[in-house]
Amino acid sequence: MISIAYSQHFLKIFKKRLKGNKSHLELFLSEVELFKIDPFHPSLNTHKLTGTLQGYWSFSIDDDLRVVFYFSTKNKVVFADIGTHDEVY
């Protein structure tokens, strides 16, 4: 199982972007539970990023909401950013 840490930037942006959006919050929590069990589950669409985000990975919460993260160890990730495709890339 994967353990998750949260960067200060992620926590700040998370509050700002998901505040008051109960459906996105519930979906986020559900997808994170799946991510902990299998970070490469097909429904998450997990993929490596390139360019200025090289070294980071991303997975999808829904059609447009993404979580950007990196592996700090084999079984631990750090969530770095969350937002729409245009906000995080």
C-alpha positions as CSV (number, residue, x, y, z in Angstrom):
1,M,0.0,0.0,0.0
2,I,1.2,3.5,-0.8
3,S,1.5,6.1,1.9
4,I,0.8,9.8,1.0
5,A,2.4,13.0,2.2
6,Y,1.2,16.4,1.2
7,S,3.3,19.4,0.2
8,Q,2.5,22.8,1.7
9,H,1.7,24.0,-1.8
10,F,-0.8,21.1,-2.3
11,L,-2.6,21.8,1.0
12,K,-3.0,25.5,0.1
13,I,-4.2,24.9,-3.4
14,F,-6.4,22.0,-2.3
15,K,-8.3,24.2,0.1
16,K,-8.6,27.0,-2.6
17,R,-9.7,24.8,-5.5
18,L,-12.0,22.3,-3.8
19,K,-13.5,24.6,-1.2
20,G,-17.3,24.3,-1.3
21,N,-17.3,21.6,-4.0
22,K,-18.6,18.6,-2.1
23,S,-18.9,16.4,-5.1
24,H,-15.2,17.0,-6.1
25,L,-14.1,16.4,-2.5
26,E,-16.0,13.1,-2.2
27,L,-14.6,12.0,-5.6
28,F,-11.1,13.0,-4.6
29,L,-11.3,11.0,-1.3
30,S,-12.6,7.9,-3.2
31,E,-9.9,8.1,-5.9
32,V,-7.2,8.5,-3.3
33,E,-8.3,5.3,-1.6
34,L,-8.0,3.5,-4.9
35,F,-4.6,5.2,-5.5
36,K,-3.3,3.9,-2.2
37,I,-4.1,0.3,-3.2
38,D,-3.0,0.6,-6.8
39,P,-1.5,3.8,-8.0
40,F,-1.5,2.5,-11.6
41,H,-5.1,1.4,-11.7
42,P,-6.4,2.0,-15.3
43,S,-9.2,4.2,-14.2
44,L,-6.7,6.7,-12.6
45,N,-4.8,7.2,-15.9
46,T,-1.5,7.6,-14.0
47,H,1.3,8.8,-16.2
48,K,4.8,10.3,-16.1
49,L,5.0,14.0,-16.9
50,T,7.6,15.6,-19.2
51,G,9.2,19.0,-19.8
52,T,9.2,21.3,-16.8
53,L,7.4,18.7,-14.7
54,Q,9.8,15.9,-15.5
55,G,10.2,13.6,-12.4
56,Y,6.5,14.1,-11.5
57,W,3.5,11.9,-12.2
58,S,-0.2,12.7,-12.5
59,F,-3.4,10.8,-12.0
60,S,-7.0,11.8,-12.9
61,I,-9.8,12.4,-10.4
62,D,-12.3,13.0,-13.1
63,D,-12.3,14.2,-16.8
64,D,-10.4,17.4,-15.9
65,L,-9.3,17.3,-12.3
66,R,-5.7,16.1,-11.8
67,V,-3.3,15.4,-9.0
68,V,0.4,15.9,-9.6
69,F,2.8,13.9,-7.4
70,Y,6.2,12.4,-7.1
71,F,7.6,9.2,-5.5
72,S,9.8,10.0,-2.5
73,T,10.4,6.3,-2.0
74,K,9.1,3.1,-3.6
75,N,6.0,3.1,-1.4
76,K,5.6,6.8,-0.5
77,V,4.4,9.7,-2.7
78,V,4.1,13.4,-2.1
79,F,1.1,15.2,-3.6
80,A,2.4,18.4,-5.1
81,D,-0.5,20.0,-6.9
82,I,-4.2,19.6,-7.7
83,G,-6.3,21.3,-10.3
84,T,-7.7,21.2,-13.8
85,H,-5.5,20.2,-16.7
86,D,-4.8,23.9,-17.5
87,E,-4.0,24.8,-13.9
88,V,-1.4,22.1,-13.2
89,Y,0.3,21.7,-16.6
